[in-house]
Amino acid sequence: MDVEIGHTSSVIYARLKGGEEKAFLRYHVENGSMILLETYTPPAFRGQGVAKRLVEYALELAKQKGLSIVPICSYAIYFFLKNKEYRSLLHPDYRSLSDEEWKKLMDEALSREKSKSS
């Protein structure tokens, strides 16, 4: 899928389907860290790697700016659970978490996100 990705000071976005729809990753920069807050992909585009590309873009942006990553949203946590090779880019508090600790973070994020949407 051909996706145009860009960013502002608080959102990384992907223009989808000729620019008619957008996927996004909201983030915040604080104390030398890029905090990944929320990832959204329109339902018709889920499962096609769009969210993964948004997180990978965030990682590149963070590297360029000398920032570490703090994953808060469930997708960002899932990304680091599945892609251990990127964990060196995480904030030191997250680098050495076990898979079980990552799964607990994932459950907490999903619970938090579900309660927000209710």
PyMOL commands that set and color helices and strands:
alter all, ss='L'
color gray80, all
select helices_A, chain A and resi 43-45+50-65+74-82+84-89+92-95+99-117
alter helices_A, ss='H'
color red, helices_A
select strands_A, chain A and resi 4-7+11-16+21-30+33-40+68-71
alter strands_A, ss='S'
color yellow, strands_A
deselect
rebuild
show_as cartoon
